[in-house]
């Protein structure tokens, strides 16, 4: 349909007086004549109208275009405004036009028109209301050292707005002047942006004030409205000038109470409320980051996820501040609203949401679980029966139905549309059902598949015997229990009941069975580094749970957390081991173990000696070096204390045919790729061989000589009668010319023994001289 504008943009002022346009009892009164508002915001245009008595008004609408036949086109039928326009009447003959997500192309004159039931009497309230849509821009003027920044708009804002200034995403200043009053930075990485107080989410783009490359973050969408249970991507592009980004994260100010320090944002991936549902994508693309709030299923966004989400980053010299507005996400469910019946019995059903869904969705209508219509959010029914049920969905999200609307109709209502449960646990799928009172339930059962034209009762499916239990009845309750869950039990479960005259099946409940998986990053580290453990499931367990952590199948003390993330700070070799995790209440269902390997340099380096015992001249000894290291020691080097050059290499060092020069202190050095360590020194003492054979022989000779001298003295006393008379005295001494006893000279044998002196008789006594130490006999 070809359209053309019905008027041009007039002034950019807001009049505070009502504008009355009319004649002969026909009139339209506009609250304002012109409005200046922000791109991305919403606006309400208000009017009231009058007409002579005796007429009935049946059609009211706003327009700003004609079609090719010069007919006025209601904004609701204009494709440029699809999903962004609503009409409502606030009082008798009052009418309000609301336009959301305003675009600069929406700048136009909007006019109200109404007609009577005959279509012959029509009135247009010209000239209408002029709407001007503007964005904010930072204009930079002046030279390098004296730049001026101005927050500019294309129309004049009302009510003396307060301007907010940001530098690198950090709140700086507020002023009623659109000009920035402080000196402008001369740093190339700095950027500035502005906003109007009360509309901080509609800020200007960040502008570089020196050059073209600076810190900036630009969000793809300022606001997003999505369905509960669906998946959303919140995207932004960012730049860091010439600096390298050292870290980045997404966060939500709504979660501030959970941060360790309320002034320091924490990564959304560590928030237990988003456990298993947050994933970063796009990080590999230079300067781009995308936050995806998701689960492996498509049905996990919750209404409590409605919040503002922001992206921040750090560089080597600067950072992007966290006060800069981000993207506001609103999560909504679907509801069917039924208007009262008209005189003709006609009712209108509207598929409503709490926010305007993004991307102009197409709606699908169901009557008694059968698709009847697409394309619009409203369904007109001439025969709305209390026995019929109506529900709606959005195309592309066909499994996200609104609750069915009915009074005495056929329905199945589930407590949860999707369920996540642990492998090995038990789950109850709770539901209730209704049907006309004049029907009688003949059969009620659950199924996941059709067998031909009939649903296949789970109780008769092989593998489910003793595995499922129907806890419901034949009145209202239809709860199903599944025990000892298996991964293969993940499916869509539907309740079906058969009455005396009808058959009805509920929409499916999505059951996802997950095991617990421990993710370790990294799995191999050096001492002093951090290790992050994440306890993940394929879906989000409800309610939020606590987690337990284990090392080598033993609980880690004080490790229970409400977060699925556990960090090992500054690990050491003692942290090496096998780690696992479990969910609170299911400690008997832990994850598989992941092994942490910690790399470290040699420790506890020592030297052992073999054989043990005394080391003597001529013997051999082996020294062995041992050390604890990971990776293992790849080089051993042997040193002797006070000797510069190494003695040998290898884990063992052998010394053969030892001599006295080998005595000293020995130590080893152990090395691997992480470092080196010396052992303590080991003292090697070499003892001389003791001369036992010559000593024994000398002892025997001395003993024999003493015995002969004793016999000689005894016989001599007998023959002399024991007289004390002096006999001829002989000198007993060593013949210097004889070498008979040279071998007995201990001094010639060993320095450890004294020399043996001469042995002789006392010249003044006739008694035999006693044998003394240090004397010897020539005989």
Phi, psi and omega in degrees: 000125180278131181235151172223154185291148182266351180190168180254168178289128178263235184288175178236033180245156175252119178275138181268006179248151178289146180250115183256124180233124179174175179199147175052040179087349176264127180203160173227129178246118179264137178294321179226157179263329179212149182223136171247122182217175191269143169302133180092349181268188175240155181220148175243128174251124189242141175209166171227156184222156178228159178204157183296154178294153180097354180250152175240120181273126182244338184230128175224139178196167175248152179208163170215011181217159171247156171268185185297335180266016179067023176269144177290141181247118177300140180302329179296335181262000181275120183300336180290342183245011185303127178078001183243357186240135172225146174248145170204153178255125184265337178201182181300123179062021174255145183218137181235129174256126176243128176240126181254165177048056185299142177241158179298332178289349177281353177300118184187178174259127184251131187236142180261141182220143176217153181225159178270183186292337181277340183081358181274329182256118183225147178220138179240127182274077180277152008274349179100198181244129179269122179252126175244125181252127183230150169256168176263141178223141173266117177262131182251123178230164177097179182273188185298318185265347185227052181286149176237135180248133179229132176271106190250155176226165180269354174218167186273119179285149183265173171064028177046070186295154173262130182263140179246135180246142178235142173236120183052039176079003181253132180300128182250302195207157174231140183201152175279352177269139178287354180264141177283124191270342183269163177301142182272137182297148176257006180283136183292333183277352185275142177229158180230149173210165182223163177208167176255133182302135185094345178226043184299333180287350181251047184285166176283161171295151177289140183238134174285134181261344176228108181082197186245346183246122181203178177290132177197151174226129179233120180274137181298319178225137179281326180226144178222134175242123183223164183279141170304132180092351182265191181239145181226147171248122174254117190243153172209157169247147181215156177223152181235024180064230181264001181271155177269133177287123182263334177199156179203157178196161171255146177209168176233123177302337180298334183268012186307322184295343181267352181285151176294325175230120186295348179265353182242107180300147179242148183303131182298334181291343179264359181279123182299334179292343180245017185306124178075004185241356183245132180218135175269134175228157176087001183295336181285342177280131184299127175072016182227140176219138179231132177260123177246119175266106191208166170228167176297338172269164182262011190236045188234000173293138183244158179296330178287352174283353177298117185186177174265138181238135184230154178242134176226158178212159176239145173242184180292337185235348184206184178207161175265123187290157184264004177271351180292132182300148180246220179253131179264122181254132174238127180254128184230155170255178180255142177222145175261122178254130182249123177279152177301152181292141175282178179298331180274003179083011182272137177237152177244129177254130181238132176273106188252155176226167180276352176213168180276115183300141180287150172072029172045070185289161172258134183263149179239133181251141180234138173237119183054043176069015178243131181293130183237339185198152173231175165101320186233161181280352182245148177231121178265131182230127177273345184224062178284110185260141176296341181272355180258148176249143181232140176210166181224163177209171177252134181301133185098342177229049188299339182271359180256074183284154166283160172299145180289141177256124178191169177247300179238055190248181175273125180203154171229125182240127180258143176296320177229131179283336177219145184224138174242129183220155182277143173303132179092350182266187178240141180227143173250124174263102186273139177201164174223161182216156179228160179196160180303141187296338182275003176261156178237131182287125178260324184206141177219131183200170178250150178211162175236340183223160174258141173247096187071238181264357184246146175287143185265109181302123183301328183296341180256002180275129179303136179101343180259353180296126183074003184253337179234156178215127178274116182262358185278192180222193180253030179236293183224327187273135180224039184288139178243135175247133176238127183253162177046058186303141176243156179301328181288351178281353177297122183187177173262118184257133182232140176263139182225138175226149183237127179254188180293345181219350184221167173230139180216140178234139176280166174292162185284146169261127182273115175254124176243122179260129184230149167262171180264130182238129175266124174253130182243128181220115351274173179269347178225123184222167172264156178305141180096343180274166179259151178232132179254126175253133178235130177262106188248150170230159181289343180217172184267120179286139179238132000283178177300137187241168173265164184233146176244149186234143186227148173232124183052041176069011176248137181298134177282125183303139175056037184252358180295129183226155172274352179260145177282008181245132177228127185249130172266110183271138173045065186295155175233179182298333179292343180277353176300134179163188181255127185245150176208172181216166176212165178263140181304134182091348179228044181297339178280000180237061183286167176286167170293155184277145172242138184264130175260126177251127180248125179270135180206158179285172182303140177226158175049053179279130183215165181237133174242156184238143178218133357284162177278168180105191182291146177249123185238167177308134174087350181275181179233152179214148178239127176258134181238133180258133177230148182201148176266121182203153174216116002295164183303157179302130180252358179207124173245137178228136184254137180228152170250131185303138181071012174243125188292309186281147178299152177272325183190173174229161183111160184293332180242148179226120182252135175244118182251154177050059186297140174235173185298333181291346181278352180293148181151187182257128182242144176212163180240156173244126178255135182226143165218189184292348182261347181158194181214162179204137177267146174279168170288154184284143177248126183275126176256118178249126181255117180265143179287156178283124184282132187278075186289321186296309179299324182295317179299318182295317179296319179299320181295318180296316180297318179299315180297319181296320179296321180296315180296322180293322179298316180297318182297314182295321181296313181295324183294320180294325178297313184290334180265002179072023178074017182289151177266006183296147183281131176255179178296132183265133175252142176270122177262113181209171182275131176283116182294344181266001180250141178250023183302320184252015180301320180298341180272356180289106184293335180294330178281347182264316186206138177290349182278355182239141177288163177281143177278127180278171179291151177246128181209164180277156179284122182293344181260007182223145175267001177278153177290139179287130180294148178283122183241162173296143180076015173235159178208160180261141177290341179278000000 
